[in-house]
């Protein structure tokens, strides 16, 4: 059973929505009052996510320069980094919870995202089933 249920197109939408959340969540949660460093890490990552998403070879991109596998490797690395940062920089409370949830969320999305090949095979199979 293949658990990769997120298509590259859906992943693209999630990237932009997540990037906006990485920028807005620290504002809404008032991280600047708790830890300006934690605030800026999230905001900067949100901006970087927009940039590398715009350059990824998927539907919602303008650059098509970064293969999806490389994009997913960056997302995976970011997930690990988000999990490690609270312990490296001694984040506590809400900031700790935010970074852990984001980190594990990134890892989950990577694990559930179809590769280009898987997505194409699924589309081909679907198309064959429509041919009568």
MDTraj code that builds the backbone (N, CA, C; nanometers):
import mdtraj as md
import numpy as np

residues = "UNK UNK UNK UNK UNK UNK UNK UNK UNK UNK UNK UNK UNK UNK UNK UNK UNK UNK UNK UNK UNK UNK UNK UNK UNK UNK UNK UNK UNK UNK UNK UNK UNK UNK UNK UNK UNK UNK UNK UNK UNK UNK UNK UNK UNK UNK UNK UNK UNK UNK UNK UNK UNK UNK UNK UNK UNK UNK UNK UNK UNK UNK UNK UNK UNK UNK UNK UNK UNK UNK UNK UNK UNK UNK UNK UNK UNK UNK UNK UNK UNK UNK UNK UNK UNK UNK UNK UNK UNK UNK UNK UNK UNK UNK UNK UNK UNK UNK UNK UNK UNK UNK UNK UNK UNK UNK UNK UNK UNK UNK UNK UNK UNK UNK UNK UNK UNK UNK UNK UNK UNK UNK UNK UNK UNK UNK UNK UNK UNK UNK UNK UNK".split()
xyz = np.array([
    [0.0835, -0.1180, 0.0000],
    [0.0000, 0.0000, 0.0000],
    [0.0884, 0.1250, 0.0000],
    [0.0676, 0.2100, -0.0969],
    [0.1464, 0.3322, -0.1096],
    [0.0780, 0.4450, -0.0326],
    [0.1469, 0.4991, 0.0648],
    [0.0909, 0.6072, 0.1461],
    [0.1236, 0.7454, 0.0920],
    [0.1887, 0.7512, -0.0206],
    [0.2226, 0.8813, -0.0792],
    [0.0983, 0.9361, -0.1493],
    [0.0220, 1.0147, -0.0745],
    [-0.1080, 1.0607, -0.1230],
    [-0.1079, 1.2068, -0.1666],
    [0.0020, 1.2769, -0.1462],
    [0.0086, 1.4190, -0.1833],
    [0.0751, 1.4290, -0.3198],
    [0.0018, 1.4787, -0.4183],
    [0.0574, 1.4951, -0.5526],
    [0.1530, 1.6139, -0.5533],
    [0.2419, 1.6217, -0.6526],
    [0.3294, 1.7392, -0.6624],
    [0.2510, 1.8703, -0.6713],
    [0.1361, 1.8684, -0.7379],
    [0.0548, 1.9904, -0.7475],
    [0.0020, 2.0335, -0.6110],
    [-0.0491, 1.9378, -0.5353],
    [-0.0988, 1.9695, -0.4010],
    [0.0177, 2.0142, -0.3127],
    [0.1326, 1.9486, -0.3273],
    [0.2511, 1.9892, -0.2503],
    [0.2849, 2.1356, -0.2808],
    [0.2739, 2.1738, -0.4083],
    [0.3016, 2.3125, -0.4454],
    [0.2098, 2.4102, -0.3739],
    [0.0815, 2.3775, -0.3682],
    [-0.0138, 2.4636, -0.2966],
    [0.0230, 2.4692, -0.1484],
    [0.0534, 2.3523, -0.0905],
    [0.0926, 2.3478, 0.0505],
    [0.2170, 2.4316, 0.0778],
    [0.3105, 2.4328, -0.0174],
    [0.4324, 2.5129, 0.0005],
    [0.4001, 2.6601, 0.0197],
    [0.3165, 2.7143, -0.0683],
    [0.2865, 2.8573, -0.0599],
    [0.2020, 2.8906, 0.0628],
    [0.1055, 2.8042, 0.0958],
    [0.0245, 2.8260, 0.2158],
    [0.1139, 2.8180, 0.3398],
    [0.2018, 2.7182, 0.3435],
    [0.2933, 2.7034, 0.4575],
    [0.3868, 2.8226, 0.4706],
    [0.4371, 2.8701, 0.3577],
    [0.5284, 2.9851, 0.3616],
    [0.4600, 3.1060, 0.4249],
    [0.3355, 3.1291, 0.3866],
    [0.2602, 3.2408, 0.4456],
    [0.2427, 3.2183, 0.5958],
    [0.2152, 3.0931, 0.6336],
    [0.2009, 3.0631, 0.7763],
    [0.3324, 3.0802, 0.8522],
    [0.4457, 3.0415, 0.7897],
    [0.5760, 3.0607, 0.8543],
    [0.6036, 3.2086, 0.8788],
    [0.5492, 3.2925, 0.7925],
    [0.5689, 3.4368, 0.8078],
    [0.4701, 3.4958, 0.9076],
    [0.3427, 3.4533, 0.9001],
    [0.2390, 3.5140, 0.9846],
    [0.2283, 3.4546, 1.1250],
    [0.2512, 3.3246, 1.1396],
    [0.2338, 3.2607, 1.2714],
    [0.3184, 3.3260, 1.3806],
    [0.4470, 3.3541, 1.3550],
    [0.5252, 3.4181, 1.4619],
    [0.4738, 3.5579, 1.4984],
    [0.4113, 3.6242, 1.4034],
    [0.3522, 3.7560, 1.4331],
    [0.2292, 3.7366, 1.5218],
    [0.1408, 3.6454, 1.4788],
    [0.0181, 3.6197, 1.5533],
    [0.0487, 3.5665, 1.6937],
    [0.1488, 3.4805, 1.7044],
    [0.1847, 3.4204, 1.8332],
    [0.2777, 3.5082, 1.9170],
    [0.3112, 3.6260, 1.8634],
    [0.3936, 3.7252, 1.9347],
    [0.5307, 3.6721, 1.9741],
    [0.5918, 3.5983, 1.8804],
    [0.7258, 3.5448, 1.9063],
    [0.8279, 3.6554, 1.9283],
    [0.8062, 3.7701, 1.8661],
    [0.9048, 3.8779, 1.8794],
    [0.9210, 3.9202, 2.0255],
    [0.8111, 3.9102, 2.1018],
    [0.8184, 3.9432, 2.2448],
    [0.8871, 3.8313, 2.3240],
    [0.8714, 3.7060, 2.2776],
    [0.9260, 3.5904, 2.3487],
    [1.0723, 3.5676, 2.3093],
    [1.0956, 3.5631, 2.1777],
    [1.2295, 3.5376, 2.1249],
    [1.2403, 3.5965, 1.9849],
    [1.2983, 3.7148, 1.9734],
    [1.3139, 3.7741, 1.8404],
    [1.3890, 3.6817, 1.7439],
    [1.4823, 3.6050, 1.7954],
    [1.5579, 3.5129, 1.7109],
    [1.4663, 3.4061, 1.6528],
    [1.3814, 3.3459, 1.7356],
    [1.2856, 3.2445, 1.6887],
    [1.1886, 3.3059, 1.5888],
    [1.1487, 3.4278, 1.6136],
    [1.0599, 3.4999, 1.5229],
    [1.1231, 3.5104, 1.3839],
    [1.2451, 3.5611, 1.3791],
    [1.3107, 3.5843, 1.2496],
    [1.3486, 3.4546, 1.1787],
    [1.3817, 3.3498, 1.2519],
    [1.4111, 3.2210, 1.1875],
    [1.2915, 3.1730, 1.1067],
    [1.1743, 3.1804, 1.1645],
    [1.0539, 3.1345, 1.0955],
    [1.0196, 3.2244, 0.9772],
    [1.0262, 3.3555, 0.9980],
    [0.9943, 3.4497, 0.8900],
    [1.0913, 3.4327, 0.7729],
    [1.2182, 3.4225, 0.8029],
    [1.3187, 3.4057, 0.6962],
    [1.2968, 3.2728, 0.6240],
    [1.2677, 3.1657, 0.6994],
    [1.2426, 3.0384, 0.6326],
    [1.1191, 3.0475, 0.5427],
    [1.0151, 3.1175, 0.5866],
    [0.8970, 3.1359, 0.5016],
    [0.9326, 3.2039, 0.3709],
    [1.0166, 3.3051, 0.3765],
    [1.0608, 3.3749, 0.2548],
    [1.1457, 3.2846, 0.1657],
    [1.2349, 3.2084, 0.2275],
    [1.3195, 3.1147, 0.1517],
    [1.2327, 3.0067, 0.0869],
    [1.1323, 2.9583, 0.1588],
    [1.0417, 2.8576, 0.1032],
    [0.9701, 2.9112, -0.0206],
    [0.9263, 3.0344, -0.0176],
    [0.8636, 3.0941, -0.1365],
    [0.9626, 3.0948, -0.2522],
    [1.0856, 3.1345, -0.2256],
    [1.1860, 3.1428, -0.3321],
    [1.2161, 3.0072, -0.3940],
    [1.2419, 2.9043, -0.3118],
    [1.2763, 2.7759, -0.3729],
    [1.1532, 2.7060, -0.4300],
    [1.0346, 2.7410, -0.3825],
    [0.9126, 2.6879, -0.4436],
    [0.8908, 2.7486, -0.5818],
    [0.9201, 2.8758, -0.5951],
    [0.9074, 2.9408, -0.7254],
    [1.0038, 2.8829, -0.8283],
    [1.1112, 2.8204, -0.7811],
    [1.2120, 2.7640, -0.8706],
    [1.2012, 2.6121, -0.8879],
    [1.1026, 2.5498, -0.8223],
    [1.0870, 2.4038, -0.8285],
    [1.0120, 2.3632, -0.9543],
    [1.0482, 2.2495, -1.0072],
    [0.9854, 2.1973, -1.1291],
    [0.8527, 2.1295, -1.0936],
    [0.7512, 2.2139, -1.0674],
    [0.6146, 2.1655, -1.0495],
    [0.5174, 2.2730, -1.0948],
    [0.3901, 2.2418, -1.0846],
    [0.2861, 2.3221, -1.1490],
    [0.2834, 2.4688, -1.1094],
    [0.3093, 2.5014, -0.9859],
    [0.2941, 2.6388, -0.9383],
    [0.4280, 2.7115, -0.9272],
    [0.5108, 2.6947, -1.0271],
    [0.6453, 2.7498, -1.0270],
    [0.6645, 2.8411, -1.1474],
    [0.7607, 2.9297, -1.1373],
    [0.7953, 3.0121, -1.2540],
    [0.9331, 2.9779, -1.3081],
    [1.0143, 2.9077, -1.2273],
    [1.1521, 2.8825, -1.2670],
    [1.1795, 2.7457, -1.3236],
    [1.1158, 2.6438, -1.2680],
    [1.1354, 2.5053, -1.3111],
    [1.2828, 2.4642, -1.3115],
    [1.3601, 2.5146, -1.2171],
    [1.5037, 2.4862, -1.2121],
    [1.5406, 2.3753, -1.1136],
    [1.4626, 2.3602, -1.0074],
    [1.4956, 2.2647, -0.9015],
    [1.4075, 2.1409, -0.9200],
    [1.4679, 2.0234, -0.9376],
    [1.3870, 1.9010, -0.9477],
    [1.3081, 1.8782, -0.8181],
    [1.1918, 1.8152, -0.8304],
    [1.1083, 1.7902, -0.7130],
    [1.1844, 1.7107, -0.6068],
    [1.2659, 1.6152, -0.6466],
    [1.3416, 1.5359, -0.5486],
    [1.4354, 1.6250, -0.4665],
    [1.4960, 1.7227, -0.5295],
    [1.5839, 1.8155, -0.4569],
    [1.5004, 1.9028, -0.3638],
    [1.3860, 1.9495, -0.4126],
    [1.2953, 2.0292, -0.3301],
    [1.2550, 1.9500, -0.2049],
    [1.2190, 1.8221, -0.2243],
    [1.1794, 1.7396, -0.1103],
    [1.2960, 1.7182, -0.0141],
    [1.4170, 1.7078, -0.0666],
    [1.5352, 1.6949, 0.0197],
    [1.5552, 1.8223, 0.1026],
    [1.5301, 1.9376, 0.0422],
    [1.5391, 2.0640, 0.1163],
    [1.4320, 2.0680, 0.2247],
    [1.3090, 2.0288, 0.1893],
    [1.2003, 2.0247, 0.2880],
    [1.2355, 1.9303, 0.4035],
    [1.2892, 1.8125, 0.3701],
    [1.3280, 1.7152, 0.4725],
    [1.4337, 1.7751, 0.5650],
    [1.5347, 1.8379, 0.5064],
    [1.6411, 1.9012, 0.5853],
    [1.5841, 2.0105, 0.6748],
    [1.4916, 2.0888, 0.6206],
    [1.4281, 2.1945, 0.6998],
    [1.3513, 2.1343, 0.8172],
    [1.2840, 2.0222, 0.7946],
    [1.2121, 1.9562, 0.9031],
    [1.3056, 1.9155, 1.0158],
    [1.4165, 1.8561, 0.9800],
    [1.5162, 1.8161, 1.0808],
    [1.5695, 1.9388, 1.1545],
    [1.5987, 2.0437, 1.0796],
    [1.6512, 2.1662, 1.1408],
    [1.5493, 2.2283, 1.2360],
    [1.4212, 2.2317, 1.1946],
    [1.3177, 2.2877, 1.2827],
    [1.3052, 2.2059, 1.4115],
    [1.3263, 2.0757, 1.4031],
    [1.3202, 1.9921, 1.5234],
    [1.4421, 2.0174, 1.6124],
    [1.5584, 2.0405, 1.5524],
    [1.6812, 2.0603, 1.6303],
    [1.6947, 2.2009, 1.6881],
    [1.6482, 2.3024, 1.6153],
    [1.6674, 2.4408, 1.6599],
    [1.6228, 2.4675, 1.8032],
    [1.5069, 2.4196, 1.8479],
    [1.4672, 2.4511, 1.9861],
    [1.5672, 2.4021, 2.0906],
    [1.6340, 2.2922, 2.0593],
    [1.7298, 2.2370, 2.1553],
    [1.8653, 2.3065, 2.1443],
    [1.9001, 2.3478, 2.0244],
    [2.0255, 2.4204, 2.0037],
    [2.0161, 2.5608, 2.0635],
    [1.9011, 2.6269, 2.0427],
    [1.8859, 2.7660, 2.0853],
    [1.8021, 2.7809, 2.2122],
    [1.7721, 2.6695, 2.2783],
    [1.7037, 2.6695, 2.4071],
    [1.5665, 2.7388, 2.4018],
    [1.4881, 2.7083, 2.2978],
    [1.3515, 2.7593, 2.2910],
    [1.2674, 2.6827, 2.3925],
    [1.1701, 2.7495, 2.4509],
    [1.0819, 2.6856, 2.5485],
    [0.9367, 2.7210, 2.5179],
    [0.8465, 2.6559, 2.5876],
    [0.7046, 2.6893, 2.5813],
    [0.6457, 2.6837, 2.4418],
    [0.5734, 2.7887, 2.4089],
    [0.5036, 2.7967, 2.2814],
    [0.5998, 2.7909, 2.1628],
    [0.7138, 2.8539, 2.1743],
    [0.8121, 2.8544, 2.0661],
    [0.8653, 2.7127, 2.0433],
    [0.8945, 2.6418, 2.1501],
    [0.9388, 2.5026, 2.1401],
    [0.8322, 2.4185, 2.0700],
    [0.7078, 2.4302, 2.1143],
    [0.5983, 2.3524, 2.0547],
    [0.5820, 2.3856, 1.9064],
    [0.5866, 2.5130, 1.8721],
    [0.5727, 2.5556, 1.7329],
    [0.6804, 2.4925, 1.6446],
    [0.8040, 2.5013, 1.6866],
    [0.9137, 2.4484, 1.6048],
    [0.9073, 2.2961, 1.5922],
    [0.8670, 2.2268, 1.6973],
    [0.8546, 2.0816, 1.6887],
    [0.7388, 2.0412, 1.5973],
    [0.6242, 2.1077, 1.6107],
    [0.5088, 2.0771, 1.5245],
    [0.5433, 2.1050, 1.3789],
    [0.6066, 2.2176, 1.3523],
    [0.6456, 2.2515, 1.2154],
    [0.7456, 2.1498, 1.1611],
    [0.8456, 2.1149, 1.2406],
    [0.9471, 2.0200, 1.1958],
    [0.8885, 1.8848, 1.1615],
    [0.8078, 1.8306, 1.2516],
    [0.7468, 1.7006, 1.2241],
    [0.6442, 1.7106, 1.1112],
    [0.5770, 1.8246, 1.1008],
    [0.4838, 1.8461, 0.9894],
    [0.5549, 1.8438, 0.8553],
    [0.6698, 1.9090, 0.8483],
    [0.7493, 1.9069, 0.7248],
    [0.7909, 1.7649, 0.6885],
    [0.8363, 1.6892, 0.7860],
    [0.8772, 1.5511, 0.7598],
    [0.7586, 1.4663, 0.7123],
    [0.6424, 1.4881, 0.7707],
    [0.5232, 1.4138, 0.7304],
    [0.4836, 1.4461, 0.5866],
    [0.4853, 1.5739, 0.5520],
    [0.4499, 1.6130, 0.4148],
    [0.5475, 1.5531, 0.3145],
    [0.6760, 1.5545, 0.3465],
    [0.7755, 1.4931, 0.2571],
    [0.7459, 1.3436, 0.2414],
    [0.7179, 1.2767, 0.3522],
    [0.6920, 1.1328, 0.3476],
    [0.5675, 1.0984, 0.2664],
    [0.4709, 1.1888, 0.2636],
    [0.3439, 1.1624, 0.1945],
    [0.3387, 1.2154, 0.0516],
    [0.4428, 1.2861, 0.0072],
    [0.4423, 1.3448, -0.1266],
    [0.4920, 1.2459, -0.2303],
    [0.4159, 1.2337, -0.3381],
    [0.4530, 1.1469, -0.4501],
    [0.5695, 1.2086, -0.5258],
    [0.6569, 1.1225, -0.5737],
    [0.7625, 1.1704, -0.6629],
    [0.6995, 1.2018, -0.7975],
    [0.7744, 1.2672, -0.8846],
    [0.7246, 1.2941, -1.0196],
    [0.6841, 1.1654, -1.0896],
    [0.7664, 1.0611, -1.0728],
    [0.7403, 0.9330, -1.1398],
    [0.6125, 0.8692, -1.0878],
    [0.5945, 0.8703, -0.9554],
    [0.4734, 0.8125, -0.8967],
    [0.3493, 0.8876, -0.9426],
    [0.3601, 1.0187, -0.9467],
    [0.2475, 1.1003, -0.9900],
    [0.2128, 1.0723, -1.1356],
    [0.3145, 1.0594, -1.2202],
    [0.2916, 1.0319, -1.3617],
    [0.2300, 0.8937, -1.3810],
    [0.2789, 0.7935, -1.3070],
    [0.2219, 0.6586, -1.3158],
    [0.0752, 0.6587, -1.2747],
    [0.0447, 0.7318, -1.1694],
    [-0.0941, 0.7401, -1.1226],
    [-0.1815, 0.8065, -1.2290],
    [-0.1321, 0.9153, -1.2902],
    [-0.2069, 0.9836, -1.3959],
    [-0.2269, 0.8923, -1.5158],
    [-0.1214, 0.8184, -1.5554],
    [-0.1311, 0.7268, -1.6693],
    [-0.2323, 0.6169, -1.6413],
    [-0.2300, 0.5631, -1.5199],
    [-0.3237, 0.4570, -1.4822],
    [-0.4671, 0.5109, -1.4858],
    [-0.4857, 0.6307, -1.4332],
    [-0.6172, 0.6929, -1.4339],
    [-0.6652, 0.7143, -1.5772],
    [-0.5777, 0.7629, -1.6648],
    [-0.6137, 0.7866, -1.8041],
    [-0.6521, 0.6570, -1.8746],
    [-0.5792, 0.5483, -1.8489],
    [-0.6104, 0.4196, -1.9113],
    [-0.7458, 0.3692, -1.8670],
    [-0.7812, 0.3950, -1.7407],
    [-0.9109, 0.3501, -1.6905],
    [-1.0253, 0.4289, -1.7515],
    [-0.9981, 0.5483, -1.7992],
    [-1.1018, 0.6290, -1.8632],
    [-1.1215, 0.5930, -2.0088],
    [-1.0237, 0.5265, -2.0702],
    [-1.0352, 0.4863, -2.2092],
    [-1.1246, 0.3625, -2.2193],
    [-1.2325, 0.3745, -2.2899],
    [-1.3245, 0.2602, -2.3047],
    [-1.3142, 0.2023, -2.4423],
])
top = md.Topology()
chain = top.add_chain()
for i, resn in enumerate(residues, 1):
    res = top.add_residue(resn, chain, resSeq=i)
    for name in ("N", "CA", "C"):
        top.add_atom(name, md.element.get_by_symbol(name[0]), res)
traj = md.Trajectory(xyz[None], top)
